[in-house]
Amino acid sequence: MLRAVGLVGDWRGIVGRLPPDWSDARVSLTVSDSGRSDRAAALLAPLMPGRRRNRIRFFAARSGAGPSPGAVERALARLDDERIEGTLELLASDEATVKPPTSRATLAGSWSAELDALPEDWSDLYCEVELLSTDYLDRGALLLAPINPARFGGKPGFRFRCARRFGYGASPQMVRRCLERLDAEGIRGEIRVLRALSDTRPVATQGPVWYVGGKAV
């Protein structure tokens, strides 16, 4: 069997270096010819990538929580077919965790637990809800519409802001109601607080601004 070359070969090399029980991997492709970045992003569209200039990031998972390793290989093969070259880099990976056979926590319950862990004077949050499957994305976006969900990176999920008293972001009560809607339809995933501020007092503004990946959120 001939050894794969190009981006497919690079991807197989990355997978080969991952631990045997890896669960997901976050990868970056830097396109050598920036003029071909648009075409590269279009060919990688099934992976739901994030992009900044000629750098494209995407996410692979073995458990169905994202594009499979095979899907990544097929997408990169399309770039190889069009002779689009670049540098493929592993950003991070996680190993599978063995969980006890207990009932899965609801998203609404997990949201309450996240809030309970915050300081008493918290005021503004930047959060992420990661869904168990890409099949949930369209319906999830509709049910989460009141909290203004935004796609970010290659994970199958959304990010949003929450404001406790005033300013930009959904109220914690509205977030909980939206998560309850996901629970009611059997849409599973994980909710996490990525950033938190305490006791902010905006003057003539809608509240604080976070910059993530060079963009205001």
C-alpha positions as CSV (number, residue, x, y, z in Angstrom):
1,M,0.0,0.0,0.0
2,L,1.4,3.4,-1.0
3,R,2.0,5.8,1.8
4,A,-0.4,8.8,1.8
5,V,1.2,12.1,1.2
6,G,0.0,15.7,1.4
7,L,-2.6,16.8,4.0
8,V,-4.1,13.4,4.3
9,G,-0.7,12.0,5.2
10,D,-0.2,14.7,7.7
11,W,-3.6,14.0,9.3
12,R,-2.9,10.2,9.5
13,G,0.4,11.1,11.2
14,I,-1.4,13.3,13.8
15,V,-4.0,10.5,14.5
16,G,-1.2,8.0,14.8
17,R,0.5,10.1,17.5
18,L,-2.7,10.5,19.6
19,P,-3.2,8.3,22.6
20,P,-5.1,5.1,22.1
21,D,-8.2,6.3,24.0
22,W,-8.3,9.8,22.5
23,S,-11.8,11.2,22.2
24,D,-11.5,14.5,20.3
25,A,-8.8,16.6,18.6
26,R,-8.6,20.3,17.7
27,V,-6.6,21.0,14.6
28,S,-5.4,24.0,12.7
29,L,-4.6,24.3,9.0
30,T,-2.5,27.2,7.8
31,V,-2.9,27.5,4.1
32,S,0.4,28.2,2.4
33,D,-1.1,30.4,-0.4
34,S,-3.4,32.9,1.3
35,G,-5.1,33.5,-2.0
36,R,-6.5,30.0,-1.9
37,S,-7.8,30.2,1.7
38,D,-11.4,30.9,0.5
39,R,-11.4,27.7,-1.6
40,A,-9.8,25.7,1.2
41,A,-12.5,26.9,3.7
42,A,-15.2,26.0,1.2
43,L,-13.8,22.4,0.7
44,L,-13.6,22.0,4.5
45,A,-17.2,23.4,5.1
46,P,-18.6,19.9,6.2
47,L,-16.3,20.1,9.2
48,M,-17.9,23.4,10.3
49,P,-14.5,25.1,10.6
50,G,-13.6,28.5,12.1
51,R,-11.4,30.7,10.1
52,R,-9.1,33.8,10.6
53,R,-7.3,34.9,7.4
54,N,-5.5,31.8,6.1
55,R,-5.7,29.8,9.3
56,I,-8.6,27.4,9.5
57,R,-9.5,25.5,12.6
58,F,-11.7,22.4,13.0
59,F,-12.6,19.7,15.4
60,A,-12.7,15.9,15.1
61,A,-14.3,13.4,17.5
62,R,-14.6,9.7,17.7
63,S,-17.8,9.6,19.7
64,G,-20.2,11.4,17.3
65,A,-19.9,14.8,19.1
66,G,-18.3,16.2,15.9
67,P,-16.9,15.3,12.5
68,S,-15.3,11.8,12.5
69,P,-11.6,11.2,11.7
70,G,-12.8,9.7,8.4
71,A,-14.8,12.8,7.6
72,V,-11.7,14.9,8.3
73,E,-9.6,12.7,6.0
74,R,-12.1,12.9,3.2
75,A,-12.3,16.7,3.5
76,L,-8.5,17.0,3.4
77,A,-8.3,14.7,0.4
78,R,-10.4,17.3,-1.5
79,L,-7.7,19.8,-0.8
80,D,-5.0,17.4,-1.9
81,D,-6.9,16.8,-5.1
82,E,-6.8,20.5,-5.8
83,R,-3.1,20.8,-4.8
84,I,-3.9,23.2,-1.9
85,E,-1.0,23.0,0.4
86,G,-0.6,24.0,4.1
87,T,0.6,23.1,7.5
88,L,-1.6,20.9,9.6
89,E,-1.1,21.3,13.4
90,L,-2.6,19.5,16.4
91,L,-3.7,22.2,18.9
92,A,-5.1,20.0,21.6
93,S,-6.7,16.6,22.3
94,D,-8.7,15.0,25.0
95,E,-8.8,11.4,26.2
96,A,-12.0,9.6,26.7
97,T,-13.3,9.5,30.3
98,V,-15.1,6.5,31.8
99,K,-18.3,7.7,33.5
100,P,-20.3,5.7,35.9
101,P,-23.6,4.4,34.7
102,T,-25.7,7.1,36.2
103,S,-28.4,9.2,34.7
104,R,-27.1,12.1,32.5
105,A,-27.5,15.5,34.1
106,T,-29.9,17.9,32.3
107,L,-28.6,21.0,30.7
108,A,-30.9,23.1,32.9
109,G,-29.6,21.4,36.1
110,S,-26.0,21.8,34.9
111,W,-26.7,25.5,34.4
112,S,-27.8,25.9,38.0
113,A,-24.7,24.1,39.1
114,E,-22.5,26.4,37.1
115,L,-24.2,29.5,38.6
116,D,-23.9,28.0,42.1
117,A,-20.1,27.8,41.7
118,L,-19.7,31.5,40.8
119,P,-18.9,34.3,43.3
120,E,-22.0,35.9,44.8
121,D,-21.5,39.2,43.1
122,W,-21.1,37.8,39.5
123,S,-22.6,40.1,36.9
124,D,-21.6,39.1,33.3
125,L,-20.8,35.7,31.8
126,Y,-19.6,34.3,28.5
127,C,-20.8,30.8,28.1
128,E,-20.8,27.8,25.8
129,V,-23.2,25.0,25.3
130,E,-21.7,22.0,23.4
131,L,-24.2,19.6,21.9
132,L,-23.6,15.8,21.8
133,S,-24.2,15.6,18.1
134,T,-24.1,17.9,15.0
135,D,-27.6,16.5,14.3
136,Y,-28.9,18.8,17.1
137,L,-27.4,22.1,15.6
138,D,-30.4,23.3,13.6
139,R,-33.0,22.5,16.2
140,G,-30.8,23.7,19.0
141,A,-30.2,27.1,17.3
142,L,-34.0,27.6,17.1
143,L,-34.7,26.7,20.7
144,L,-31.8,28.9,21.9
145,A,-32.7,31.8,19.7
146,P,-33.8,34.1,22.7
147,I,-30.2,34.0,24.1
148,N,-28.7,35.0,20.7
149,P,-26.5,31.9,20.3
150,A,-23.4,32.1,18.0
151,R,-21.3,29.4,16.4
152,F,-17.6,29.4,17.3
153,G,-14.8,27.2,16.1
154,G,-15.5,23.7,15.1
155,K,-17.4,22.3,18.1
156,P,-21.0,21.3,17.6
157,G,-22.5,24.0,19.8
158,F,-23.0,27.7,20.6
159,R,-21.7,30.5,22.7
160,F,-23.7,33.2,24.3
161,R,-23.6,36.0,26.9
162,C,-25.5,36.3,30.1
163,A,-26.1,39.4,32.2
164,R,-27.4,39.1,35.7
165,R,-29.1,42.5,36.2
166,F,-28.6,44.7,33.1
167,G,-26.5,45.2,30.0
168,Y,-25.8,43.0,27.0
169,G,-26.8,39.3,27.4
170,A,-29.7,37.1,28.3
171,S,-30.9,36.9,31.8
172,P,-29.9,33.7,33.8
173,Q,-33.6,32.9,33.9
174,M,-34.0,33.1,30.2
175,V,-30.9,30.9,29.7
176,R,-32.5,28.3,32.0
177,R,-35.8,28.3,30.1
178,C,-34.0,27.8,26.8
179,L,-32.0,24.9,28.2
180,E,-35.1,23.4,29.5
181,R,-36.5,23.4,26.0
182,L,-33.4,21.4,24.8
183,D,-33.9,19.0,27.7
184,A,-37.6,18.5,26.8
185,E,-36.7,17.5,23.3
186,G,-33.9,15.1,24.4
187,I,-31.1,17.3,23.1
188,R,-28.1,16.5,25.2
189,G,-24.8,18.3,25.7
190,E,-22.7,20.2,28.2
191,I,-22.9,23.8,29.4
192,R,-20.0,25.7,30.8
193,V,-19.1,29.2,31.9
194,L,-16.0,30.3,29.9
195,R,-15.5,33.8,31.4
196,A,-17.1,35.7,34.3
197,L,-17.0,39.2,35.7
198,S,-18.2,40.5,39.0
199,D,-19.9,43.7,40.1
200,T,-19.6,45.5,36.7
201,R,-21.2,48.9,36.5
202,P,-21.5,50.1,32.9
203,V,-21.9,53.8,32.3
204,A,-23.6,54.8,29.0
205,T,-22.7,51.4,27.6
206,Q,-24.4,48.0,27.2
207,G,-21.8,46.4,29.4
208,P,-18.3,44.9,29.2
209,V,-16.7,43.6,25.9
210,W,-14.7,40.4,25.7
211,Y,-12.3,39.8,22.8
212,V,-12.0,36.1,21.7
213,G,-10.0,35.2,18.6
214,G,-9.5,38.9,17.8
215,K,-13.3,39.6,17.7
216,A,-15.6,41.3,20.2
217,V,-18.2,39.0,21.7
